[in-house]
Amino acid sequence: MLTGTPYIPDRITVHLGPPDSNAPNVTVDFLSYIKNVASSEIFPTWSDSSLRANIYAIVSFALNRFYTEWYRSQGYDFDITNSTQYDQKFINNREFFENIGFLADEMFNDYVQRQGSIEPLFTAFCNGTTSTCDGLSQWGTVDLANQGYTPYRILQYYYGDDINIVKNAPVQTAMPSYPGIPLKFGSASNDVRSLQIFLNRISRNYPAIPKIPSADGIFGAATEEAVRVFQNVFDLAETGVVDQGTWYRIVYIYTSVKRIAELNSEGVSYDEISPVFVEDLRIGMEGSEVRNLQYYLTVIGAYYEAVTPVEITGYFGPETEASLKSFQRVFGIPETGVLDRQTKIDLYRAYMGITESVRPEYTSVALYPGTVLKEGARGDSVRIMQEYLTLIHDTYSNIPAVNNTGYFGQMTKRSVMEFQRQFGIEPTGIIGPVTWDSIAGVYSDLRFGFDKRPYQDPGYTIS
């Protein structure tokens, strides 16, 4: 979950023993978990200020474990344990104290945060009698409350003056930070940007890992090399591809070097999790990312009868919303009409399934390969674009012809930028879905006399 702003998970999975034990897991709703831990850790007879300070600490501790994916990034299938040697006390199926339950109802989505950081603070605590620690003393909160300290002042006493209380954090279904599809050369997303930031921070502790010059969210040659070196350093297969195993190893090392799961955390700033691509696309929005969405829906709609194609306009209006809902309906996703993270993943999977199945005899012009092409890229997809641009040059002389080398160098970038200027696309020199589709369309018009973009392969339709 390190890739976004913290939220309250609707459910949390607890291992009923130390991490490596054979104990079972139980999954409970987060509010019940907080009531259980609070009823197990503290006494209902304590004053209100003391109880509230402790519940803030209990909530923040659990959220830190969840946010950092501390256990899941190490290969475990749970979020937290009930072992007080590692975490906080949870007694399965226990009853809750009434007054503690009322406070938890009010406070379960409030947590402690260090000023300037976005993650829930690792609010270490101990009972203060049989065990002591650098964090909060549970019995010590009783004395401070009796002296008139407010819950916030109690927390400041133990964790420092530079803390905030985040109130009413949103509750949502937990989603793992791993994007669900491998990240590789040409991938472009906010997950790629997070990966780049993680690797750049890790490289400070492991200088053999090269710095990635720009955390732009596009998986280029520098990112691929950094991934390969990381995999070498940490004894993973050197593929240059970030699969689930590599992703969680990176998350674990990043969490460790920044000490995010410790009281003296270096902290995660907003800049580290701020997106470079729009997170959720919805009705009323416009721009290049909406055009990308419309392109995918148009292609998918040509192969899935129940998915309504849509015109590529760059404006997210009622037609795009209806098309997206039809896609969500076909693929069993809640019909929100919003392109959220899960829908985006499934949209990409569906599109790539089509590109891998379209038969060559029906591809007079090629479908977008599903990966962004930019300077430094190489391969057949680059060669195809170079071929198309060279033919387009015969009609539009301002668009430079390029040799079909399969390498995306400066001349190819210049040609792409001139094409983009000519046809009203932002001149980035990067080929994404919209630029690819536009180049393919112009090429088709010039070569065949009409648009033969392969939106539909007559031999491959899914009903």
C-alpha positions, 0 to 999 in steps of 0.5 A: 500500500506504500504507493498511495495515501493511507486509508483504513482497511475494511478488514485485517488478517491476524496471525494467532501467534509469532510470525513463523509459527504454524498458528492459524490466521483470522480475518476480522473487520478493522473496527472489531480488531481495534476493539479487541486489542484495546480490550486486551491491552488496556483497562476500562477503568482508566480515565478517558484521556488515557484510554483515547491516547492508547487507542490512537496508538493502537490504531496507528500501530496496526495501520503502520503494519498494514501500510508498509505491508510489513509481513506480506512483503516478506512472503507471509499471508497476513497483516499483523500477528497477535504476539506482543513480542512483535505486535499487539495483543489480540484474543480471538473471539473475546468480548469487548468492554462497553466503554472501550467499544464506544471509544473505538467506534468513534476513533478507529479511523483516526491515527497519529502521523509525523508532521511532514510525513504521510504514513501512520506513525509506528507508535511503539508502546509497552505497559510501562511496568513489566516492560519498557520501551522508547514509545508510549507507556500504557500505565504512564498515560494514566499518571499523565491523564491524572495530571490533566494531560489531554490525549494529544498532549499525552501522545506528544509526551511520548512521540514528540511535539511534531505529530498530527492526528489524522481524523476520519481517514477513508475506509475502503477495501484493502488492495495490495500495492503490487499492481497485479501485472508485471512492470517491464520496459515500456510500462507507464503508470503511477506504480512505475513511478513508485518503483523508481522512487523506491529504487532511488532511495534504496540506492543510497544504502546500496550504491551499486544500484544505479540512480534513475535520472527521472521518476517519470512513471515510464519504465525505460532503460535506466529503470530496467538497469536499476531493477536488474542490479537490484535483483542481482544484489538481492539474489533474484533472477535478473530479468529486469522485470518487476514481478510480484516477488521482486516488487515485494522485495523492493517494498521490504528493503525500501521500508527497512532503509527508511525505517518506516516500520520503526518509531524513528522513521525517516518518513514518507513525504507526499512528493514520494506518493504523488501521482504523475498520472490521474488516479481515477478518471470519471465523467467530466474529465478530459485530456490524453489519459481519457483518450487512452481509455477511449482507445482501449475501450474501442479496441476491446469493444470490437472483440467483446460484443457486450462492451460498447465502443466509444469515439476517441475524443479526449472528453469523458462524457456519458458515452464513455461512462456507459462504455466503461460500465459495460466493460466493468459489467462484462468483467465482473467489476463494480459498475461505477463508471470510474476508471479506478486502479482495479478497472485499469488493470483489468482493462489492460489485461483484456486489451493485451489478451486481444493483441496476443490473439489477433491473427497476422492476416488481419493486421494490415496495420498493427495494434498498439503493443501495450507498452510506451515507446520513447527514446532508448526503446528498441524492437519490432514495435519501434521498427513498425512506427519507423516504417509508418512514419517514413511512408507518412513523410512522403505526404507530410514532408515536415515529418522526417523519414527515419531508417527502420532500425528498430532503435528509438533514437533522436531522429525517431523522436524528432519525427514523432514530435513533428507528427504530433504537432501536425495532428494536434497531439501534445509533442512529447516525442513519446508513443503511447496508445493515442499517438500509436493509433493516430500514426497507424490511422494516417498510415492506413489512409495513405497506403490503403486509401481508407482507415484499416486499423485492426479494431476488429479481427473477423476471425476473433470475436468474444460474445 
